[in-house]
Each structure stands twice: as C-alpha cells, then as structure tokens.
Amino acid sequence: MNITLKDSSGTDVEFKMLDQFKHEERTYVVLMPQTHATTEVSIFEVVPTKDDGVDGLLGITPEKTQEIFDIFKERNKDRFNFKG
C-alpha cells in the first residue's frame, strides 16, 4: 500500500507502507519513501481524525520510535535483511 504525505515544503512524497500493528492499545505504521535513495523508515502513530474514515499520522518520540522499530524488526525478521 502506498501513502502520499507532504514534506515540510509542501511537496508530495510517496511512501510504501511496510507494516502496521497495534502495541499497547495504539496503532503504529512503518513507512519507507518510494525513492531508492534511502533505506530509512519513518514511524508514526495512527490516530483517528474528525473526517470519517480518514486516519491521521502523529510523530512519536525518539525513544518510542526505537521501541516500535525493534518490534517491527522482530515481526519482519524473515522479510527484511536488517543490519546491526
């Protein structure tokens, strides 16, 4: 599944959703930019919005990002080759 987000300058950036899962009663999504220039992922908390059927994405703390990334790596150890 692809998701389009706007960067800080308002430019559309295409992301591929690598995983979505619940942890401690919250839902998180792991995204990777469609450009092949990076292998870094972005992690957000999925939150409901006032628009029916539309979810928002909320940034999370660096500590929570690492926690969720560790869960993502464990869930996807057979799907991706993680270094380090």
Backbone as JSON, one array per atom type, in Angstrom:
{
  "sequence": "MNITLKDSSGTDVEFKMLDQFKHEERTYVVLMPQTHATTEVSIFEVVPTKDDGVDGLLGITPEKTQEIFDIFKERNKDRFNFKG",
  "N": [[0.85, -1.18, 0.0], [0.56, 2.2, -0.82], [1.26, 5.47, 0.39], [0.7, 8.93, 0.35], [2.38, 11.68, 1.53], [2.93, 15.06, 2.67], [5.92, 16.93, 2.58], [7.96, 19.17, 4.61], [8.13, 21.4, 2.97], [5.85, 21.31, 1.53], [5.76, 19.59, -0.61], [4.67, 16.68, -2.31], [5.31, 13.42, -1.12], [5.89, 10.11, -1.81], [5.23, 7.15, -0.05], [5.87, 3.77, 0.88], [3.96, 1.47, 2.64], [5.28, -0.5, 5.06], [4.58, -1.96, 7.3], [1.95, -2.33, 9.69], [0.73, -2.18, 12.92], [-0.62, -3.04, 16.18], [0.31, -1.87, 19.4], [0.46, -1.8, 22.81], [-2.22, -0.86, 22.94], [-2.28, 1.09, 20.97], [-2.0, 2.09, 17.54], [0.49, 1.65, 15.12], [2.42, 2.69, 12.27], [4.78, 1.75, 9.82], [6.74, 3.3, 7.51], [8.34, 3.65, 4.3], [10.17, 5.78, 2.19], [9.39, 5.99, -1.3], [11.44, 6.56, -3.03], [14.59, 5.33, -4.04], [16.79, 6.25, -2.82], [17.21, 6.09, -0.13], [17.24, 4.0, 2.78], [16.04, 4.38, 5.1], [13.4, 4.35, 7.49], [10.19, 5.72, 8.36], [8.29, 6.21, 11.26], [5.06, 6.28, 12.58], [2.36, 7.12, 14.79], [-0.92, 5.99, 14.36], [-3.82, 7.85, 14.23], [-7.27, 8.56, 14.83], [-9.23, 10.9, 12.92], [-11.35, 13.83, 12.62], [-12.57, 13.59, 10.19], [-14.57, 11.29, 8.71], [-13.57, 7.97, 8.37], [-10.96, 8.61, 7.77], [-7.63, 8.51, 8.71], [-5.16, 10.02, 10.79], [-1.64, 10.81, 11.02], [0.68, 10.72, 13.58], [3.61, 12.08, 14.88], [6.17, 10.46, 16.83], [8.06, 10.07, 19.91], [11.7, 9.93, 20.02], [12.53, 7.78, 21.66], [10.25, 6.12, 21.74], [10.08, 5.64, 19.03], [12.35, 4.01, 18.62], [11.62, 1.8, 20.18], [9.3, 0.89, 18.81], [10.44, 0.39, 16.32], [12.14, -1.73, 16.98], [10.23, -3.71, 17.54], [9.04, -3.88, 15.02], [11.25, -4.89, 13.55], [11.51, -7.44, 14.72], [9.03, -8.57, 14.04], [9.32, -8.7, 11.31], [11.59, -10.11, 10.64], [12.05, -12.25, 8.92], [11.41, -11.23, 6.52], [12.85, -8.94, 5.81], [16.29, -7.88, 5.48], [17.97, -6.98, 8.09], [20.51, -4.83, 9.24], [23.02, -4.78, 11.75]],
  "CA": [[0.0, 0.0, 0.0], [1.3, 3.45, -0.9], [0.69, 6.61, 1.09], [1.32, 10.19, -0.03], [2.46, 12.69, 2.59], [3.59, 16.3, 2.27], [7.07, 17.26, 3.4], [7.9, 20.49, 5.25], [7.97, 22.44, 1.95], [4.57, 21.12, 0.85], [5.92, 18.69, -1.74], [4.17, 15.32, -2.09], [6.32, 12.36, -1.03], [5.26, 8.79, -1.82], [5.77, 6.17, 0.87], [5.34, 2.41, 0.87], [3.7, 1.01, 3.99], [5.96, -1.76, 5.3], [3.9, -2.71, 8.36], [1.04, -1.62, 10.59], [0.41, -3.1, 14.01], [-1.01, -2.48, 17.47], [1.2, -2.07, 20.53], [-0.05, -1.09, 23.98], [-3.51, -0.26, 22.58], [-2.12, 2.13, 19.95], [-1.65, 1.55, 16.23], [1.66, 2.29, 14.52], [2.69, 2.36, 10.88], [6.18, 1.91, 9.42], [6.74, 3.73, 6.12], [9.63, 3.89, 3.64], [9.99, 6.58, 0.97], [9.45, 5.22, -2.55], [12.72, 6.78, -3.69], [15.57, 4.32, -3.66], [17.97, 6.94, -2.3], [17.33, 5.87, 1.3], [16.65, 2.78, 3.36], [15.49, 4.77, 6.39], [11.95, 4.29, 7.6], [9.51, 6.67, 9.23], [7.3, 5.51, 12.09], [4.04, 7.19, 13.1], [1.16, 6.57, 15.45], [-2.13, 6.22, 13.58], [-4.86, 8.42, 15.09], [-8.48, 8.92, 14.1], [-9.48, 12.33, 12.75], [-12.78, 14.17, 12.56], [-13.05, 13.15, 8.89], [-14.98, 9.89, 8.79], [-12.81, 7.04, 7.54], [-9.62, 9.12, 7.49], [-6.74, 8.49, 9.86], [-4.03, 10.93, 10.77], [-0.38, 10.24, 11.48], [1.26, 11.55, 14.63], [5.0, 11.77, 15.16], [6.4, 9.89, 18.15], [9.36, 10.42, 20.49], [12.8, 9.05, 19.6], [12.52, 6.56, 22.47], [9.14, 5.29, 21.26], [10.46, 5.22, 17.68], [13.25, 2.87, 18.73], [10.82, 0.68, 20.7], [8.44, 0.39, 17.74], [11.32, -0.17, 15.29], [12.57, -3.05, 17.45], [9.09, -4.62, 17.34], [8.96, -4.05, 13.57], [12.33, -5.8, 13.14], [11.17, -8.79, 15.17], [7.88, -9.03, 13.26], [9.68, -8.8, 9.89], [12.96, -10.65, 10.51], [12.12, -13.16, 7.78], [11.02, -10.49, 5.32], [13.87, -7.94, 5.5], [17.63, -8.14, 5.98], [18.35, -5.87, 8.95], [21.93, -4.79, 9.6], [23.32, -4.27, 13.1]],
  "C": [[0.89, 1.24, 0.0], [0.52, 4.57, -0.22], [1.43, 7.85, 0.62], [1.23, 11.16, 1.14], [3.12, 13.94, 2.01], [4.78, 16.54, 3.19], [6.95, 18.69, 3.91], [7.76, 21.63, 4.24], [6.68, 22.29, 1.15], [4.62, 20.21, -0.36], [5.4, 17.3, -1.39], [5.33, 14.33, -2.09], [5.57, 11.04, -0.91], [6.0, 7.85, -0.87], [5.12, 4.82, 0.63], [5.14, 2.0, 2.33], [4.32, -0.38, 4.15], [5.24, -2.61, 6.33], [2.98, -1.76, 9.11], [0.63, -2.6, 11.66], [0.04, -2.33, 15.28], [0.05, -2.83, 18.51], [0.7, -1.19, 21.66], [-1.28, -0.24, 23.63], [-3.41, 0.94, 21.63], [-1.69, 1.46, 18.65], [-0.5, 2.37, 15.66], [1.81, 1.82, 13.08], [4.16, 2.65, 10.6], [6.18, 2.16, 7.92], [8.15, 3.9, 5.6], [9.36, 4.72, 2.4], [10.16, 5.71, -0.27], [10.76, 5.43, -3.29], [13.72, 5.76, -3.18], [16.82, 4.94, -3.06], [18.19, 6.68, -0.81], [16.73, 4.53, 1.69], [16.09, 3.09, 4.74], [13.97, 4.7, 6.35], [11.46, 5.42, 8.48], [8.43, 5.9, 9.98], [6.37, 6.55, 12.69], [3.0, 6.41, 13.89], [-0.04, 6.94, 14.57], [-3.22, 6.7, 14.53], [-6.08, 8.77, 14.26], [-8.6, 10.45, 13.99], [-10.98, 12.57, 12.73], [-13.4, 13.75, 11.23], [-13.35, 11.66, 8.96], [-14.16, 9.03, 7.83], [-11.4, 7.48, 7.21], [-8.81, 9.09, 8.78], [-5.64, 9.51, 9.67], [-2.78, 10.21, 11.26], [0.27, 11.23, 12.43], [2.69, 11.12, 14.85], [5.15, 11.25, 16.59], [7.81, 10.24, 18.62], [10.45, 9.49, 19.96], [12.83, 7.73, 20.38], [11.44, 5.6, 21.99], [9.45, 4.8, 19.84], [11.35, 3.99, 17.74], [12.51, 1.63, 19.22], [9.97, 0.05, 19.58], [9.28, -0.21, 16.62], [11.82, -1.55, 15.7], [11.47, -4.09, 17.28], [8.93, -4.92, 15.85], [10.01, -5.04, 13.08], [12.01, -7.23, 13.54], [10.04, -9.38, 14.32], [8.28, -9.36, 11.82], [11.06, -9.39, 9.66], [13.11, -11.6, 9.34], [11.84, -12.46, 6.44], [12.1, -9.5, 4.85], [15.21, -8.38, 6.09], [18.1, -6.92, 6.77], [19.83, -5.96, 9.29], [22.06, -4.24, 11.0], [22.44, -4.7, 14.13]]
}
